[in-house]
């Protein structure tokens, strides 16, 4: 028996014990109907006041929460200023003019010829990459959180391997709550086309030891920079 077969049998045994404890059996149509109904009509949770308001209030709260988490935030009026915003950030932090990015249509629409000295590599990040560039699906003002979807456009490794993570947030996708983010994601995808992974990022990677000493970059990027682009 190979490892995969052993894993499959163990999983089947665990699921069977779980069903037995719940008093249900495979193929239970009534339970399946409940699940189908919940997926078709997802319930919204309680929305706090801080997740409500106009675009100005949401952007202000989003920015404040990110900065509290030791991320930096910049705002530019249009995509035309993105290349200079990226290279300027790298220069100000003495970082190499090189980054890793996916095949994202939003990033491709920027005129990168304005920054010919910037080296751009495409595809999933490697351990040698120091800077990752991505586009967030949305910014969630409730907690100052980036909603990042996986795929060829924005590989998940680009969010976690490089020590510096630069994320572009469309101004049109500045949303109030997590529920707003999921509603927008469902509305933009047909059935069966949801991303395999959705990552929430609310600041640089951090951890603390028993003496309450904070360490940045323990499990991911030690530096997070968010660029809000108003016209996308």
C-alpha positions, 0 to 999 in steps of 0.5 A: 500500500502506498502513502496516498492509499494509506492517507485516503483510507485514514481520511475515510475512516475519520469521516465515517466515525464523524458521520456515526457520531452525528447519526448521519449516513452518506447520501443523506438528501435532506442534509445535502439540501440544507448545504445547497440552500446555505451555499445558494443564499449565504447568510451575512453576519453582524456588520459593525459600524466601523465597516459602514460609511462612504468611500472616504470614511472606509478608505480612512479607516482602512488606512488607519488600521493598516498603519496601526499594524505597521504597514505603510499606505500610499494613494495615487490617482491613477494607474499611470503613477504605479511604476514610479510609486513602486520604484520610489518605495524600493529606493527609499528602503534601499531595496533592489530594483527587482520584483516578482509578480503574476500575470495580473491584468491590472498590473500589466496595464501600467506603463512599465516602460517608464521604469526601464531599470526595474527588473520584473520577473513573472510567475510564483516567487522563489526563495531568492526573490526579495520583493513581491508585487500583487493586486488585492481583490479588495480592501476590507475597511473593517479591520484594514485587511487585504483580500487576496485571491490565488491564481496565475494572476497573483500566485499565493507564494508571491504574498508570503515568500518575499520579505517585502510585499507590495500590494495594489488595491483598486479604489473601487474595491474599497469595501466595508466588511468581510461579507461585502468582500465575499458578496463581490467575489461571488458576484464576479465569478460563475459557479465553479470558478471561485479561487482555490484560496483566499488569503486575508493579510492585515499587516507584516508577518509577526509573532511574539515570544513568552517575553512579549518581544515582537518579531517581524517577518517570522512567517512571511514578509517583514514589510508590507506596502499598500498602494491604493489606486483611485481610478481602478 
